[in-house]
Amino acid sequence: MEEAVGESWARQAAKRLLALLLAVLITVVVVLSRERLAAYAGLGYFGIFLITLLSSATVVFPVPGLATVFAAGAVFNPILVGVMAGLGDAIGELTGYLAGYAGQEVIENQAVYTRFEEWMKRHGTLTIILLSAIPNPLFDLAGIAAGALRFPVTRFFLSCLLGKSVKDTMVALAGYYSLTFVERFIR
């Protein structure tokens, strides 16, 4: 979503408004259908993908995607769970990017945002990879900063995919080994 040189103010404003509306719409849909997320777990790997996509798509309201990844790691192949969850997470995180792209003027003077902005300007790709690989609620701010700074969307997505896949694979492996550990005591 790179801005063209000389693009009119009205066109830029329309693109930002559209991006913001899309992010808000996705968040509202996910929040209103939280109860239905549990039904996706029965769909196996595709269900894991959907749950993590929807979980990451909410910029404001968290949905328990990590708990799903942990539990799925105990039942399915934890490596495949991590990859599918990472893909869902990375696609879902594009809503934060879109929110930042749309609302640059609103957030650029916020203290927390300025720290992420500095990190993004110095080490953009590495910042996205590291912050997405660590389970933390602040990654949305990094995505928002990336969008506001017009960080290339493809590079944002690929960096996020790498970091989220690593994180989700570790969580799935923790679920797998936790179940194995508990089974030893039960037998």
Order of alpha helices (4+ residues) and beta strands (2+ residues): alpha-alpha-alpha-alpha-alpha-alpha-alpha-alpha-alpha-alpha
